[in-house]
Amino acid sequence: MRTDHGLPVVRLGLIGAGRIGTMHAGNIARHVPGAELVAVADTRPEAAQKLAARYDAASVTVDELLKDPELDGVVITSLAIAHSELITRAAEAGKAVWCEKPASLTLAELDQAMAATDRAGVPFQVGFNRRFAKDFAAARRTIEDGGIGTPRLMRSITRDPGGPGGLRYADRIPQWTIFRETLIHDFDTLLWLNPGARPVEVYTTADALVEPAYKESGLLDTAVVVITFDNGVIATAEANFSSYYGYDVRGEVFGSEGMVVAGQLASSALTHYTATGVHQQTLRSDEEMFHDAYVQELADFADVVRTNGVPPVTGQDARNALQVALAAMTSYEEHRPVRI
């Protein structure tokens, strides 16, 4: 069967009907060429039913989804703690696997999941969306082409939007979220923008500056991580959970012959000049900033499924970023640099 785009249909099932799963479901159904959202599963049946009904998909259990013989691939957007098990189960069911970051919370579990996809011979792609953003991709090409000379300093920033009143649902944010689920993007970005180099040392400074009352329970909301690479590059990854002015994600690589900067804050090119100053409207979510990237990563996954090709972001890429995240956690706990 072919779609209006002339592409063979790729039938996908989605596991996880939360915020990010809802966004991916909409992209699969409306924006990814040649993809069809067939089924939705969630441990909360009512959430799966609501999301599935929106796109005329079936609401099923995880077991039913994985047993569907006509399903080509599985998109995993569940809680991170379940990722490695679901990757393994999907692979054992013979399905191509796309999983949101982090692919696992431990290296051992991720290794088991990667081994399962290898045994099954199925593609396994991980959702590091910044690689698919046009400005970040252009920065990578410029670096590879020698456009900044020899890289020397790197910086990656994630500042989630927030405002007066503190973090919503602070009591529900798992410990180590800032490293394994937020900065994991920055770690992957820094690794990707320094091709061929390997991180050798990590040092972390972190605190609860937004929600100090939750520090004793392990919630950190502000962090800076310094990463030293074997090619001499010194990189910093920075995160905060309460940016009043909007969703702020940027990347910067400075070299011997120049610099590249990726990321945007303004929601449009409009600049408003008044007596009170110069004003711009800012982006307020990842869905705004990375809409095209979110679509592209799943479009690439659909192509990988059609061709049984090599995913643009692999399990090994996910492992490399997780290794830095875990080293950053150890550095914070032990107040020392950690060798990788």
LINGI-V434057 format. One line per field, one symbol per residue. ss: DSSP state (a for helix, b for strand, c for the rest). psi: psi as a letter, one per 20 degrees, with the letter a starting at -180 (. if undefined). burial: # if it has 16 or more other C-alpha atoms within 10 Angstrom, else .. A space follows every 50 residues. Layout:
# LINGI-V434057
ss: ???
psi: ???
burial: ???
This chain:
# LINGI-V434057
ss: cbcccccbcbbbbbbcccaaaaaaaaaaaaccccbbbbbbbcccaaaaaa aaaacccbbbcaaaaaacccccbbbbcccaaaaaaaaaaaaacccbbbbb ccccccaaaaaaaaaaaaaacccbbbbcaaaacaaaaaaaaaaacccccc bbbbbbbbbbbccccccccaaaccccaaaaaaaaaaaaaaaaccccccbb bbbbbbbccccaaaaaaccccbbbbbbbbccccbbbbbbbbbbccccbbb bbbbbccbbbbbcccbcccccbbbccbbbccbcccaaaacaaaaaaaaaa aaaaaaacccccccaaaaaaaaaaaaaaaaaaaacccbbc
psi: pqaiijqppopqqpookbghhgghghgghhiopjqpogqpqqinhhgggg gghhkkrqorrgggghioiiphrpookaqhhiggghggggghjjqqpppq qqiriqhghgggghhghghikqqoqqmnhhhiphhhhhgghgghjjijcp qgqqpppooqqaaqiapqkhiipqqjhhgihfihghggggghjmpiqppi qppppqrnhgmhhjhhjjopipqppppprijippqqppqqjnohiaoopq qpppaijaqqpqqqhqirippopahiapqqpqqjrhhggkghggghhhgh gghgghilapqhorhhghgghhggghhhgggghjlqqpq.
burial: .......###########..#########.############....###. ##..#.######..##....########.#..################## #######.##..##.##..#.############.##.###.##...#### ############....#.....#..###################...##. ###########..#....###########...###########.###### #####...########...............###.#..############ #####.....#####.################....##..
